[in-house]
Amino acid sequence: MAIALCSATTAFADEDLAARIDASREAIKSFSGALQERLMSAMADGGPTTAIEVCNVAAPEIAQTESVARDWSVGRTSLKLRNPDNAPDAWEVAVLHDFEARNAAGEDPGTLDHAEMVVSNGQRTFRYMKAIGTQPLCTTCHGTSIAPEVIARLDGLYPDDQARGFTVGDIRGAFSIIQPVP
């Protein structure tokens, strides 16, 4: 894990930083667990076209629930977007490129994360991202060989979809958290 601290936050306690990282990991575990459970259920009930609905409707709802419960911003983003509402900001783009480079150098996507204190618009915030590695099931809708009915459904929901062509082990995107710092 890479941890970077802005010079403006050198007085920020290491214990607080560690607590924020742990809390971020817990939020992501909750988000990803709820999403995976809903996706697996949808796949069992109706296959990939039903699972697409989960990503389209349930994923934003789960992110919103986590965000409200913690009073943070909790979401997902990627360099190759499916949903334009998840577009990365400049900080996220830089971290995603770092994840790509680290993955290309042989690091396991499951271990890639980044935490940093930043100042934006005069406000200190804690930022955290955890890479999402492409798993075999992900390739059903994000891979190189997607069934025609899945393509049709994706094209209907996401006319500008870029989130295809992934193989197992690629960085699909990342969970992203912004915590305000008082």
Secondary structure, 3 states (H helix, E strand, C coil): CEEEECHHHCCCCHHHHHHHHHHHHHHHHHHHHHHHHHHHHHHHHHCHHHHHHHHHHHHHHHHHHHHHHHCCEEEEECCCCCCHHHCCCHHHHHHHHHHHHHHHCCCCHHHCEEEEEEEECCEEEEEEEEEEECCHHHHHHHCCCCCHHHHHHHHHHCCCCCCCCCCCCCEEEEEEEEEECC
